[in-house]
């Protein structure tokens, strides 16, 4: 399909004199869906239209459209240092010509289908089979990135059904975390999704995330991977701290003592995808799970955590009014904040060095972010 779009666009472009990214997105200039999409900076509804808001800059594939003579020169900015890990070439004018972690866009694989494995077994058929390793590879080849919301829900249900196989030592955690970050990207980029549909999918996402955390505990005592839009970290109680990096900030969880052995596990992700305003989201959202390492692992509430947030950017002003805010439901399509905000610890904070510290205790799970007030 993409080869068809490219060849069609190439033939059309040969007859055009304007450099790439400088021809307005319109029905007159790009009369077909193929031409419109192949341009790399237009969207197709019932005709070819331009993007109109800065929040859509990350969707653009043609960097010329964001340069000074491009059609989005007043709306978007070109990314100064491009990275082959992701497809982003344009960003918002306020992002200092850097990729915005909220909108990292990993390449979409066109191999496979959202309804079948590569060998042709349907998702429905895989769900009816007794989960075993013989079919696990088939599950991994179903393409989440091409899925509609309904198809994505079915694929996530399939992964959850294969939980007995996914937590075995023969399965690498990467296959699960890949499904997780591809799910987050799919949800973010689905322009038709309502908060209710998003919440239903996120419920399944967190079921799979829990399976991932089970597998990581048996894979390694210490684990950390970063995908910008979704990050994972784990360490043992004995290490006494765990640091997670975000865009222009780091957050460290630390504790002074523990009465048994266990794990602190963290999943972090940008806040703006869940209805939190970018102007007040001073950090990622952090989901923290604390669990012991008994034969049958159980939630552990005996760690007294200090959350230390350090900001390295220049956009925000770090003041003592900034609060740690808990989220009431991590699976909600739009996040609702707990009314009780946690104030900074004055004995461990230093606004001059852009460092704020907060105390958390008494829980085995937390979900929170640092909010600018």
LUMKOLNU-12988 format. One record per residue (C-alpha): residue in one letter; y, z, x. Coordinates in Angstrom, 2 decimals. Layout:
{nuti = A | yy = Y | zz = Z | xx = X}
...
//
This chain:
{nuti = X | yy = 0.00 | zz = 0.00 | xx = 0.00}
{nuti = X | yy = 2.47 | zz = 0.95 | xx = 2.75}
{nuti = X | yy = 1.63 | zz = -2.24 | xx = 4.67}
{nuti = X | yy = 2.47 | zz = -4.19 | xx = 1.53}
{nuti = X | yy = 5.79 | zz = -2.37 | xx = 1.15}
{nuti = X | yy = 6.62 | zz = -3.00 | xx = 4.81}
{nuti = X | yy = 5.82 | zz = -6.71 | xx = 4.75}
{nuti = X | yy = 7.73 | zz = -7.17 | xx = 1.51}
{nuti = X | yy = 10.72 | zz = -5.34 | xx = 2.92}
{nuti = X | yy = 10.54 | zz = -7.28 | xx = 6.19}
{nuti = X | yy = 10.74 | zz = -10.61 | xx = 4.38}
{nuti = X | yy = 13.63 | zz = -9.31 | xx = 2.30}
{nuti = X | yy = 15.41 | zz = -7.83 | xx = 5.33}
{nuti = X | yy = 15.19 | zz = -11.09 | xx = 7.30}
{nuti = X | yy = 17.54 | zz = -12.54 | xx = 4.75}
{nuti = X | yy = 19.95 | zz = -9.59 | xx = 5.00}
{nuti = X | yy = 22.71 | zz = -9.24 | xx = 7.58}
{nuti = X | yy = 23.39 | zz = -5.51 | xx = 7.19}
{nuti = X | yy = 21.71 | zz = -3.13 | xx = 9.69}
{nuti = X | yy = 19.03 | zz = -0.78 | xx = 8.29}
{nuti = X | yy = 20.46 | zz = 1.99 | xx = 6.16}
{nuti = X | yy = 23.75 | zz = 0.26 | xx = 5.33}
{nuti = X | yy = 22.77 | zz = -1.65 | xx = 2.18}
{nuti = X | yy = 23.49 | zz = 0.26 | xx = -1.02}
{nuti = X | yy = 20.52 | zz = 1.36 | xx = -3.12}
{nuti = X | yy = 20.83 | zz = -0.71 | xx = -6.28}
{nuti = X | yy = 18.84 | zz = -2.95 | xx = -8.57}
{nuti = X | yy = 20.74 | zz = -5.94 | xx = -7.24}
{nuti = X | yy = 19.97 | zz = -5.23 | xx = -3.59}
{nuti = X | yy = 16.40 | zz = -3.97 | xx = -4.07}
{nuti = X | yy = 15.12 | zz = -5.50 | xx = -7.32}
{nuti = X | yy = 11.48 | zz = -4.35 | xx = -7.04}
{nuti = X | yy = 9.81 | zz = -0.98 | xx = -6.52}
{nuti = X | yy = 8.20 | zz = -2.25 | xx = -3.31}
{nuti = X | yy = 11.54 | zz = -3.28 | xx = -1.81}
{nuti = X | yy = 13.20 | zz = -0.07 | xx = -2.93}
{nuti = X | yy = 10.61 | zz = 2.23 | xx = -1.38}
{nuti = X | yy = 10.25 | zz = 0.15 | xx = 1.77}
{nuti = X | yy = 13.96 | zz = 0.57 | xx = 2.50}
{nuti = X | yy = 13.17 | zz = 4.17 | xx = 3.41}
{nuti = X | yy = 16.25 | zz = 5.76 | xx = 1.89}
{nuti = X | yy = 16.21 | zz = 4.87 | xx = -1.82}
{nuti = X | yy = 14.29 | zz = 6.30 | xx = -4.76}
{nuti = X | yy = 12.66 | zz = 4.41 | xx = -7.59}
{nuti = X | yy = 12.99 | zz = 5.66 | xx = -11.15}
{nuti = X | yy = 13.05 | zz = 2.68 | xx = -13.49}
{nuti = X | yy = 15.22 | zz = 0.93 | xx = -10.93}
{nuti = X | yy = 16.35 | zz = 1.44 | xx = -7.35}
{nuti = X | yy = 18.80 | zz = 4.33 | xx = -7.06}
{nuti = X | yy = 20.35 | zz = 6.34 | xx = -4.24}
{nuti = X | yy = 19.83 | zz = 10.04 | xx = -3.57}
{nuti = X | yy = 22.95 | zz = 11.90 | xx = -4.63}
{nuti = X | yy = 22.67 | zz = 15.47 | xx = -3.30}
{nuti = X | yy = 22.37 | zz = 16.88 | xx = 0.20}
{nuti = X | yy = 19.18 | zz = 18.76 | xx = -0.75}
{nuti = X | yy = 17.41 | zz = 15.37 | xx = -0.82}
{nuti = X | yy = 18.39 | zz = 14.37 | xx = 2.74}
{nuti = X | yy = 14.99 | zz = 15.47 | xx = 4.02}
{nuti = X | yy = 13.30 | zz = 12.79 | xx = 1.89}
{nuti = X | yy = 14.96 | zz = 9.92 | xx = 3.80}
{nuti = X | yy = 12.86 | zz = 7.93 | xx = 6.29}
{nuti = X | yy = 15.56 | zz = 5.58 | xx = 7.64}
{nuti = X | yy = 17.84 | zz = 7.45 | xx = 10.05}
{nuti = X | yy = 20.38 | zz = 4.62 | xx = 9.96}
{nuti = X | yy = 21.28 | zz = 5.64 | xx = 6.42}
{nuti = X | yy = 22.59 | zz = 8.98 | xx = 7.73}
{nuti = X | yy = 24.53 | zz = 7.71 | xx = 10.73}
{nuti = X | yy = 28.30 | zz = 7.08 | xx = 10.56}
{nuti = X | yy = 28.01 | zz = 3.61 | xx = 8.99}
{nuti = X | yy = 25.05 | zz = 4.47 | xx = 6.76}
{nuti = X | yy = 25.09 | zz = 4.81 | xx = 3.00}
{nuti = X | yy = 24.69 | zz = 8.61 | xx = 3.23}
{nuti = X | yy = 27.17 | zz = 9.23 | xx = 6.05}
{nuti = X | yy = 29.15 | zz = 11.59 | xx = 3.81}
{nuti = X | yy = 26.14 | zz = 13.35 | xx = 2.30}
{nuti = X | yy = 23.58 | zz = 13.65 | xx = 5.11}
{nuti = X | yy = 23.52 | zz = 13.91 | xx = 8.88}
{nuti = X | yy = 21.07 | zz = 12.42 | xx = 11.41}
{nuti = X | yy = 18.80 | zz = 14.87 | xx = 13.22}
{nuti = X | yy = 19.78 | zz = 14.90 | xx = 16.89}
{nuti = X | yy = 16.37 | zz = 15.71 | xx = 18.36}
{nuti = X | yy = 13.49 | zz = 14.12 | xx = 16.48}
{nuti = X | yy = 9.97 | zz = 15.53 | xx = 16.57}
{nuti = X | yy = 6.81 | zz = 13.49 | xx = 16.04}
{nuti = X | yy = 5.18 | zz = 16.45 | xx = 14.26}
{nuti = X | yy = 7.19 | zz = 15.78 | xx = 11.14}
{nuti = X | yy = 8.85 | zz = 12.85 | xx = 9.44}
{nuti = X | yy = 12.33 | zz = 14.29 | xx = 8.95}
{nuti = X | yy = 15.10 | zz = 12.12 | xx = 10.40}
{nuti = X | yy = 18.02 | zz = 13.30 | xx = 8.26}
{nuti = X | yy = 19.32 | zz = 16.73 | xx = 7.33}
{nuti = X | yy = 22.21 | zz = 18.36 | xx = 5.49}
{nuti = X | yy = 25.68 | zz = 18.31 | xx = 7.09}
{nuti = X | yy = 25.58 | zz = 22.11 | xx = 7.44}
{nuti = X | yy = 22.34 | zz = 22.15 | xx = 9.48}
{nuti = X | yy = 24.00 | zz = 21.34 | xx = 12.84}
{nuti = X | yy = 21.97 | zz = 18.12 | xx = 13.14}
{nuti = X | yy = 18.74 | zz = 20.13 | xx = 13.28}
{nuti = X | yy = 15.74 | zz = 19.97 | xx = 11.00}
{nuti = X | yy = 15.95 | zz = 22.55 | xx = 8.24}
{nuti = X | yy = 12.73 | zz = 24.58 | xx = 8.16}
{nuti = X | yy = 13.00 | zz = 24.76 | xx = 4.37}
{nuti = X | yy = 12.40 | zz = 21.02 | xx = 4.23}
{nuti = X | yy = 10.01 | zz = 20.16 | xx = 7.05}
{nuti = X | yy = 8.04 | zz = 17.13 | xx = 5.91}
{nuti = X | yy = 4.66 | zz = 16.53 | xx = 7.51}
{nuti = X | yy = 3.29 | zz = 12.97 | xx = 7.47}
{nuti = X | yy = 1.41 | zz = 12.03 | xx = 4.31}
{nuti = X | yy = -2.07 | zz = 10.76 | xx = 5.04}
{nuti = X | yy = -3.12 | zz = 7.81 | xx = 2.91}
{nuti = X | yy = -6.77 | zz = 8.20 | xx = 3.89}
{nuti = X | yy = -8.92 | zz = 9.25 | xx = 0.97}
{nuti = X | yy = -8.16 | zz = 10.12 | xx = -2.63}
{nuti = X | yy = -7.12 | zz = 13.19 | xx = -4.58}
{nuti = X | yy = -10.05 | zz = 12.71 | xx = -6.95}
{nuti = X | yy = -12.92 | zz = 11.93 | xx = -4.56}
{nuti = X | yy = -14.25 | zz = 12.82 | xx = -1.13}
{nuti = X | yy = -14.39 | zz = 10.09 | xx = 1.49}
{nuti = X | yy = -18.02 | zz = 9.43 | xx = 0.60}
{nuti = X | yy = -17.18 | zz = 9.00 | xx = -3.08}
{nuti = X | yy = -18.22 | zz = 12.35 | xx = -4.58}
{nuti = X | yy = -15.74 | zz = 13.33 | xx = -7.28}
{nuti = X | yy = -13.96 | zz = 16.69 | xx = -7.29}
{nuti = X | yy = -15.60 | zz = 17.39 | xx = -10.65}
{nuti = X | yy = -19.07 | zz = 16.75 | xx = -9.19}
{nuti = X | yy = -18.37 | zz = 18.92 | xx = -6.15}
{nuti = X | yy = -17.38 | zz = 21.75 | xx = -8.48}
{nuti = X | yy = -20.72 | zz = 21.61 | xx = -10.27}
{nuti = X | yy = -22.77 | zz = 21.78 | xx = -7.08}
{nuti = X | yy = -23.86 | zz = 25.10 | xx = -5.59}
{nuti = X | yy = -21.39 | zz = 25.69 | xx = -2.74}
{nuti = X | yy = -23.13 | zz = 25.17 | xx = 0.58}
{nuti = X | yy = -22.30 | zz = 23.82 | xx = 4.00}
{nuti = X | yy = -23.81 | zz = 20.41 | xx = 3.19}
{nuti = X | yy = -20.86 | zz = 19.72 | xx = 0.87}
{nuti = X | yy = -18.08 | zz = 21.52 | xx = 2.75}
{nuti = X | yy = -17.04 | zz = 18.45 | xx = 4.75}
{nuti = X | yy = -16.74 | zz = 16.54 | xx = 1.47}
{nuti = X | yy = -14.33 | zz = 19.20 | xx = 0.18}
{nuti = X | yy = -12.16 | zz = 18.88 | xx = 3.29}
{nuti = X | yy = -11.82 | zz = 15.10 | xx = 2.87}
{nuti = X | yy = -10.28 | zz = 15.28 | xx = -0.61}
{nuti = X | yy = -6.61 | zz = 14.38 | xx = -0.14}
{nuti = X | yy = -4.31 | zz = 17.16 | xx = -1.39}
{nuti = X | yy = -1.20 | zz = 15.31 | xx = -0.24}
{nuti = X | yy = -1.65 | zz = 12.49 | xx = -2.75}
{nuti = X | yy = -2.49 | zz = 14.79 | xx = -5.65}
{nuti = X | yy = -0.60 | zz = 15.14 | xx = -8.91}
{nuti = X | yy = -0.11 | zz = 18.72 | xx = -10.04}
{nuti = X | yy = -3.19 | zz = 18.59 | xx = -12.27}
{nuti = X | yy = -5.27 | zz = 17.13 | xx = -9.45}
{nuti = X | yy = -3.90 | zz = 19.70 | xx = -7.00}
{nuti = X | yy = -4.98 | zz = 22.53 | xx = -9.30}
{nuti = X | yy = -8.48 | zz = 21.08 | xx = -9.46}
{nuti = X | yy = -8.69 | zz = 20.78 | xx = -5.67}
{nuti = X | yy = -7.52 | zz = 24.37 | xx = -5.19}
{nuti = X | yy = -10.12 | zz = 25.53 | xx = -7.73}
{nuti = X | yy = -12.69 | zz = 23.64 | xx = -5.67}
{nuti = X | yy = -11.68 | zz = 25.40 | xx = -2.45}
{nuti = X | yy = -11.81 | zz = 28.79 | xx = -4.17}
{nuti = X | yy = -15.28 | zz = 27.99 | xx = -5.53}
{nuti = X | yy = -16.39 | zz = 27.36 | xx = -1.93}
{nuti = X | yy = -15.24 | zz = 30.80 | xx = -0.79}
{nuti = X | yy = -18.76 | zz = 31.85 | xx = 0.37}
{nuti = X | yy = -18.79 | zz = 28.91 | xx = 2.80}
{nuti = X | yy = -15.14 | zz = 29.10 | xx = 3.83}
{nuti = X | yy = -15.43 | zz = 32.67 | xx = 5.13}
{nuti = X | yy = -18.50 | zz = 31.95 | xx = 7.28}
{nuti = X | yy = -18.08 | zz = 31.90 | xx = 11.05}
{nuti = X | yy = -19.03 | zz = 28.21 | xx = 11.06}
{nuti = X | yy = -15.74 | zz = 27.30 | xx = 9.32}
{nuti = X | yy = -12.57 | zz = 27.16 | xx = 11.39}
{nuti = X | yy = -9.54 | zz = 28.77 | xx = 9.68}
{nuti = X | yy = -7.50 | zz = 25.63 | xx = 10.34}
{nuti = X | yy = -9.21 | zz = 23.79 | xx = 7.49}
{nuti = X | yy = -8.05 | zz = 26.45 | xx = 5.05}
{nuti = X | yy = -4.52 | zz = 26.79 | xx = 6.42}
{nuti = X | yy = -4.14 | zz = 23.01 | xx = 6.37}
{nuti = X | yy = -4.89 | zz = 23.04 | xx = 2.65}
{nuti = X | yy = -2.35 | zz = 25.85 | xx = 2.22}
{nuti = X | yy = 0.61 | zz = 24.23 | xx = 3.97}
{nuti = X | yy = -0.16 | zz = 20.86 | xx = 2.38}
{nuti = X | yy = -0.14 | zz = 22.61 | xx = -1.00}
{nuti = X | yy = 3.29 | zz = 24.13 | xx = -0.32}
{nuti = X | yy = 4.65 | zz = 20.71 | xx = 0.67}
{nuti = X | yy = 3.12 | zz = 19.09 | xx = -2.40}
{nuti = X | yy = 4.67 | zz = 21.71 | xx = -4.70}
{nuti = X | yy = 8.09 | zz = 21.44 | xx = -3.05}
{nuti = X | yy = 8.23 | zz = 17.65 | xx = -3.22}
{nuti = X | yy = 7.00 | zz = 17.30 | xx = -6.81}
{nuti = X | yy = 10.20 | zz = 16.52 | xx = -8.72}
{nuti = X | yy = 8.48 | zz = 16.81 | xx = -12.11}
{nuti = X | yy = 7.20 | zz = 20.36 | xx = -11.67}
{nuti = X | yy = 8.51 | zz = 23.12 | xx = -13.95}
{nuti = X | yy = 8.62 | zz = 26.80 | xx = -12.93}
{nuti = X | yy = 5.66 | zz = 27.46 | xx = -15.26}
{nuti = X | yy = 3.53 | zz = 24.73 | xx = -13.67}
{nuti = X | yy = 4.60 | zz = 25.91 | xx = -10.24}
{nuti = X | yy = 3.55 | zz = 29.46 | xx = -11.04}
{nuti = X | yy = 0.13 | zz = 28.32 | xx = -12.26}
{nuti = X | yy = -0.45 | zz = 26.41 | xx = -9.02}
{nuti = X | yy = 0.85 | zz = 29.27 | xx = -6.87}
{nuti = X | yy = -1.69 | zz = 31.60 | xx = -8.46}
{nuti = X | yy = -4.43 | zz = 29.34 | xx = -7.11}
{nuti = X | yy = -2.60 | zz = 29.01 | xx = -3.79}
{nuti = X | yy = -2.66 | zz = 32.80 | xx = -3.30}
{nuti = X | yy = -6.35 | zz = 32.95 | xx = -4.21}
{nuti = X | yy = -7.01 | zz = 30.51 | xx = -1.37}
{nuti = X | yy = -4.59 | zz = 32.39 | xx = 0.91}
{nuti = X | yy = -6.64 | zz = 35.55 | xx = 0.39}
{nuti = X | yy = -9.79 | zz = 33.64 | xx = 1.42}
{nuti = X | yy = -7.93 | zz = 32.46 | xx = 4.52}
{nuti = X | yy = -6.99 | zz = 36.05 | xx = 5.43}
{nuti = X | yy = -10.64 | zz = 37.08 | xx = 5.04}
{nuti = X | yy = -11.73 | zz = 34.32 | xx = 7.43}
{nuti = X | yy = -9.05 | zz = 35.08 | xx = 10.03}
{nuti = X | yy = -10.23 | zz = 38.71 | xx = 10.31}
{nuti = X | yy = -13.67 | zz = 37.53 | xx = 11.41}
{nuti = X | yy = -12.30 | zz = 34.70 | xx = 13.56}
{nuti = X | yy = -10.05 | zz = 36.63 | xx = 15.92}
{nuti = X | yy = -8.34 | zz = 40.01 | xx = 16.20}
{nuti = X | yy = -5.04 | zz = 38.28 | xx = 16.91}
{nuti = X | yy = -3.94 | zz = 35.03 | xx = 15.31}
{nuti = X | yy = -0.66 | zz = 33.16 | xx = 14.93}
{nuti = X | yy = 0.24 | zz = 29.62 | xx = 13.81}
{nuti = X | yy = 3.53 | zz = 28.10 | xx = 12.70}
{nuti = X | yy = 4.07 | zz = 25.17 | xx = 10.35}
{nuti = X | yy = 7.75 | zz = 25.87 | xx = 9.59}
{nuti = X | yy = 7.25 | zz = 25.75 | xx = 5.82}
{nuti = X | yy = 4.34 | zz = 28.19 | xx = 6.13}
{nuti = X | yy = 3.44 | zz = 30.54 | xx = 9.00}
{nuti = X | yy = 0.52 | zz = 32.88 | xx = 9.64}
{nuti = X | yy = 0.17 | zz = 35.93 | xx = 11.87}
{nuti = X | yy = -2.31 | zz = 38.76 | xx = 12.35}
{nuti = X | yy = -2.80 | zz = 41.63 | xx = 14.77}
{nuti = X | yy = -4.66 | zz = 44.92 | xx = 14.98}
{nuti = X | yy = -3.20 | zz = 48.38 | xx = 14.33}
{nuti = X | yy = -3.66 | zz = 49.16 | xx = 18.03}
{nuti = X | yy = -1.02 | zz = 46.59 | xx = 19.07}
{nuti = X | yy = 1.70 | zz = 48.58 | xx = 17.21}
{nuti = X | yy = 3.82 | zz = 45.54 | xx = 16.36}
{nuti = X | yy = 3.78 | zz = 41.95 | xx = 15.14}
{nuti = X | yy = 6.64 | zz = 39.45 | xx = 15.49}
{nuti = X | yy = 7.16 | zz = 36.38 | xx = 13.30}
{nuti = X | yy = 9.71 | zz = 33.68 | xx = 14.14}
{nuti = X | yy = 11.84 | zz = 31.87 | xx = 11.59}
{nuti = X | yy = 14.79 | zz = 29.51 | xx = 11.89}
{nuti = X | yy = 17.46 | zz = 31.34 | xx = 13.90}
{nuti = X | yy = 15.85 | zz = 34.72 | xx = 13.23}
{nuti = X | yy = 12.90 | zz = 36.85 | xx = 14.22}
{nuti = X | yy = 11.32 | zz = 39.65 | xx = 12.24}
{nuti = X | yy = 9.16 | zz = 42.32 | xx = 13.84}
{nuti = X | yy = 6.91 | zz = 44.75 | xx = 12.00}
{nuti = X | yy = 6.22 | zz = 47.87 | xx = 14.06}
{nuti = X | yy = 4.51 | zz = 51.23 | xx = 13.57}
{nuti = X | yy = 4.10 | zz = 54.29 | xx = 15.77}
{nuti = X | yy = 0.68 | zz = 55.62 | xx = 14.77}
{nuti = X | yy = -2.46 | zz = 54.93 | xx = 12.77}
{nuti = X | yy = -5.43 | zz = 57.00 | xx = 11.65}
{nuti = X | yy = -8.08 | zz = 54.25 | xx = 11.66}
{nuti = X | yy = -8.47 | zz = 50.71 | xx = 12.91}
{nuti = X | yy = -7.44 | zz = 47.71 | xx = 10.90}
{nuti = X | yy = -5.23 | zz = 44.66 | xx = 10.62}
{nuti = X | yy = -1.67 | zz = 43.73 | xx = 9.70}
{nuti = X | yy = -1.56 | zz = 40.18 | xx = 8.31}
{nuti = X | yy = 1.57 | zz = 38.18 | xx = 7.50}
{nuti = X | yy = 2.25 | zz = 34.91 | xx = 5.71}
{nuti = X | yy = 5.89 | zz = 33.76 | xx = 5.85}
{nuti = X | yy = 7.73 | zz = 30.84 | xx = 4.29}
{nuti = X | yy = 11.30 | zz = 29.71 | xx = 3.46}
{nuti = X | yy = 12.88 | zz = 31.46 | xx = 0.50}
{nuti = X | yy = 14.87 | zz = 28.64 | xx = -1.11}
{nuti = X | yy = 11.77 | zz = 26.98 | xx = -2.57}
{nuti = X | yy = 11.44 | zz = 29.90 | xx = -4.96}
{nuti = X | yy = 14.88 | zz = 30.10 | xx = -6.50}
{nuti = X | yy = 16.50 | zz = 32.25 | xx = -3.80}
{nuti = X | yy = 19.94 | zz = 30.93 | xx = -2.84}
{nuti = X | yy = 20.24 | zz = 29.58 | xx = 0.70}
{nuti = X | yy = 23.55 | zz = 31.41 | xx = 1.09}
{nuti = X | yy = 21.86 | zz = 34.81 | xx = 0.67}
{nuti = X | yy = 18.41 | zz = 34.10 | xx = 2.12}
{nuti = X | yy = 19.00 | zz = 35.49 | xx = 5.61}
{nuti = X | yy = 15.27 | zz = 35.36 | xx = 6.40}
{nuti = X | yy = 12.01 | zz = 33.83 | xx = 5.32}
{nuti = X | yy = 9.96 | zz = 35.54 | xx = 2.65}
{nuti = X | yy = 7.23 | zz = 37.74 | xx = 4.18}
{nuti = X | yy = 3.95 | zz = 38.60 | xx = 2.53}
{nuti = X | yy = 2.36 | zz = 41.51 | xx = 4.40}
{nuti = X | yy = -1.20 | zz = 42.70 | xx = 3.88}
{nuti = X | yy = -2.55 | zz = 45.85 | xx = 5.56}
{nuti = X | yy = -6.32 | zz = 46.35 | xx = 5.57}
{nuti = X | yy = -8.80 | zz = 48.49 | xx = 7.49}
{nuti = X | yy = -11.78 | zz = 47.11 | xx = 9.40}
{nuti = X | yy = -14.51 | zz = 49.08 | xx = 7.67}
{nuti = X | yy = -17.83 | zz = 47.40 | xx = 6.89}
{nuti = X | yy = -16.33 | zz = 46.74 | xx = 3.48}
{nuti = X | yy = -12.63 | zz = 46.25 | xx = 4.28}
{nuti = X | yy = -10.24 | zz = 48.15 | xx = 2.03}
{nuti = X | yy = -6.48 | zz = 48.22 | xx = 1.51}
{nuti = X | yy = -4.81 | zz = 50.74 | xx = 3.83}
{nuti = X | yy = -1.62 | zz = 52.58 | xx = 2.92}
{nuti = X | yy = -1.29 | zz = 54.81 | xx = 5.98}
{nuti = X | yy = 1.05 | zz = 52.67 | xx = 8.12}
{nuti = X | yy = 4.75 | zz = 53.50 | xx = 8.16}
{nuti = X | yy = 6.42 | zz = 50.20 | xx = 9.03}
{nuti = X | yy = 9.78 | zz = 49.47 | xx = 10.59}
{nuti = X | yy = 11.01 | zz = 45.97 | xx = 9.79}
{nuti = X | yy = 13.41 | zz = 44.80 | xx = 12.52}
{nuti = X | yy = 15.39 | zz = 41.65 | xx = 11.79}
{nuti = X | yy = 17.36 | zz = 39.90 | xx = 14.55}
{nuti = X | yy = 19.62 | zz = 36.95 | xx = 13.78}
{nuti = X | yy = 20.41 | zz = 34.40 | xx = 16.49}
{nuti = X | yy = 22.55 | zz = 31.95 | xx = 14.51}
{nuti = X | yy = 26.23 | zz = 31.72 | xx = 13.66}
{nuti = X | yy = 26.21 | zz = 30.77 | xx = 9.97}
{nuti = X | yy = 25.75 | zz = 34.27 | xx = 8.54}
{nuti = X | yy = 27.65 | zz = 37.50 | xx = 9.11}
{nuti = X | yy = 25.30 | zz = 40.40 | xx = 9.76}
{nuti = X | yy = 26.64 | zz = 43.57 | xx = 8.17}
{nuti = X | yy = 25.33 | zz = 46.91 | xx = 7.00}
{nuti = X | yy = 25.48 | zz = 45.59 | xx = 3.43}
{nuti = X | yy = 22.51 | zz = 43.29 | xx = 4.04}
{nuti = X | yy = 19.45 | zz = 44.62 | xx = 2.23}
{nuti = X | yy = 15.68 | zz = 44.29 | xx = 2.33}
{nuti = X | yy = 14.69 | zz = 43.01 | xx = -1.10}
{nuti = X | yy = 11.18 | zz = 43.14 | xx = -2.50}
{nuti = X | yy = 9.75 | zz = 40.40 | xx = -4.74}
{nuti = X | yy = 7.93 | zz = 41.55 | xx = -7.86}
{nuti = X | yy = 5.40 | zz = 38.68 | xx = -8.11}
{nuti = X | yy = 4.52 | zz = 36.41 | xx = -5.18}
{nuti = X | yy = 2.88 | zz = 33.86 | xx = -7.50}
{nuti = X | yy = 5.91 | zz = 33.34 | xx = -9.73}
{nuti = X | yy = 7.42 | zz = 29.87 | xx = -9.86}
{nuti = X | yy = 10.88 | zz = 31.43 | xx = -9.53}
{nuti = X | yy = 11.04 | zz = 34.75 | xx = -7.74}
{nuti = X | yy = 12.30 | zz = 37.91 | xx = -9.43}
{nuti = X | yy = 13.71 | zz = 40.62 | xx = -7.20}
{nuti = X | yy = 12.91 | zz = 44.30 | xx = -7.45}
{nuti = X | yy = 16.06 | zz = 46.09 | xx = -8.62}
{nuti = X | yy = 15.67 | zz = 48.75 | xx = -5.92}
{nuti = X | yy = 16.92 | zz = 47.33 | xx = -2.64}
{nuti = X | yy = 16.25 | zz = 49.00 | xx = 0.70}
{nuti = X | yy = 19.28 | zz = 49.78 | xx = 2.86}
{nuti = X | yy = 19.29 | zz = 49.47 | xx = 6.63}
{nuti = X | yy = 18.26 | zz = 52.29 | xx = 8.96}
{nuti = X | yy = 21.46 | zz = 53.19 | xx = 10.82}
{nuti = X | yy = 19.58 | zz = 54.83 | xx = 13.71}
{nuti = X | yy = 17.72 | zz = 51.61 | xx = 14.60}
{nuti = X | yy = 20.27 | zz = 48.94 | xx = 13.68}
{nuti = X | yy = 23.08 | zz = 47.36 | xx = 15.66}
{nuti = X | yy = 25.28 | zz = 44.84 | xx = 13.84}
{nuti = X | yy = 26.98 | zz = 43.94 | xx = 17.12}
{nuti = X | yy = 23.72 | zz = 42.46 | xx = 18.38}
{nuti = X | yy = 22.88 | zz = 41.16 | xx = 14.89}
{nuti = X | yy = 19.95 | zz = 43.54 | xx = 14.50}
{nuti = X | yy = 19.01 | zz = 45.33 | xx = 11.29}
{nuti = X | yy = 16.08 | zz = 47.70 | xx = 10.73}
{nuti = X | yy = 14.46 | zz = 48.85 | xx = 7.49}
{nuti = X | yy = 11.69 | zz = 51.34 | xx = 6.67}
{nuti = X | yy = 8.63 | zz = 50.51 | xx = 4.54}
{nuti = X | yy = 5.80 | zz = 52.93 | xx = 3.80}
{nuti = X | yy = 3.21 | zz = 53.91 | xx = 1.24}
{nuti = X | yy = 1.93 | zz = 50.43 | xx = 0.45}
{nuti = X | yy = -0.88 | zz = 48.12 | xx = 1.53}
{nuti = X | yy = 0.92 | zz = 44.95 | xx = 0.43}
{nuti = X | yy = 4.58 | zz = 43.97 | xx = 0.57}
{nuti = X | yy = 6.53 | zz = 40.82 | xx = -0.20}
{nuti = X | yy = 10.19 | zz = 40.79 | xx = 0.78}
{nuti = X | yy = 13.10 | zz = 39.04 | xx = 2.48}
{nuti = X | yy = 16.40 | zz = 40.04 | xx = 4.04}
{nuti = X | yy = 19.26 | zz = 39.33 | xx = 1.65}
{nuti = X | yy = 22.91 | zz = 38.84 | xx = 2.47}
{nuti = X | yy = 25.04 | zz = 40.80 | xx = 0.04}
//
